[in-house]
């Protein structure tokens, strides 16, 4: 059975080939911690799960579906503005919205396909 071909590193301007299923080469993995750190290290702890469940009880409908005239139960608490590790933005309830899983996946896919990089 043939092997899948290697793919280019997803970091802008890098052409190093990596194994299929990997996103970044060894040189750029450290610049993209969102793909290498577990969810608990990114702030999604038991405290987050408790707070997000409470928020979903207060806001049970998907805000994106409501804008389109549909009534869909929300299952995910999303951050309007991606927090990218900023704890203040992560816990700011005015930055939260209730979404159903399909709407959350679409929004996150759009944001992750065009990431913003900051170089120190």
Rosetta blueprint (number, residue, H / E / L):
1 X L
2 X L
3 X L
4 X L
5 X L
6 X L
7 X E
8 X E
9 X L
10 X L
11 X L
12 X L
13 X L
14 X L
15 X L
16 X L
17 X E
18 X E
19 X L
20 X L
21 X L
22 X L
23 X L
24 X L
25 X L
26 X L
27 X L
28 X L
29 X H
30 X H
31 X H
32 X L
33 X H
34 X H
35 X H
36 X L
37 X L
38 X L
39 X H
40 X H
41 X H
42 X H
43 X L
44 X L
45 X L
46 X H
47 X H
48 X H
49 X H
50 X H
51 X H
52 X H
53 X H
54 X H
55 X H
56 X H
57 X H
58 X H
59 X L
60 X L
61 X E
62 X L
63 X H
64 X H
65 X H
66 X H
67 X H
68 X L
69 X L
70 X L
71 X L
72 X L
73 X E
74 X L
75 X L
76 X E
77 X E
78 X E
79 X E
80 X L
81 X L
82 X L
83 X L
84 X L
85 X L
86 X L
87 X H
88 X H
89 X H
90 X H
91 X H
92 X L
93 X H
94 X H
95 X H
96 X E
97 X E
98 X E
99 X E
100 X L
101 X H
102 X H
103 X H
104 X H
105 X H
106 X H
107 X H
108 X H
109 X H
110 X H
111 X H
112 X H
113 X H
114 X L
115 X L
116 X L
117 X L
118 X L
119 X L
120 X L
